[in-house]
């Protein structure tokens, strides 16, 4: 009988792994840091401040 490999881990461990995977790109980390420091969530504002294109900001 087989089972999912994730079944061997706690729900907390699985949740943390999902969050880490979601942040596993430097562009995403930069966007999160920008959003935490600002009161705006407009992709153009983010792209103007970070070395990312508007398309990249929207994708991430």
MOKA-V722094 format. One record per helix or strand of 3 or more residues. SS is the DSSP state (H for helix, E for strand). FROM is the first residue (numbers start at 1). LEN is the number of residues. If there is no record, write none. Layout:
ss: {SS:SS}
from: {FROM:FROM}
len: {LEN:LEN}
This chain:
ss: {H:H:H:H:H}
from: {5:11:26:43:54}
len: {4:12:12:7:6}
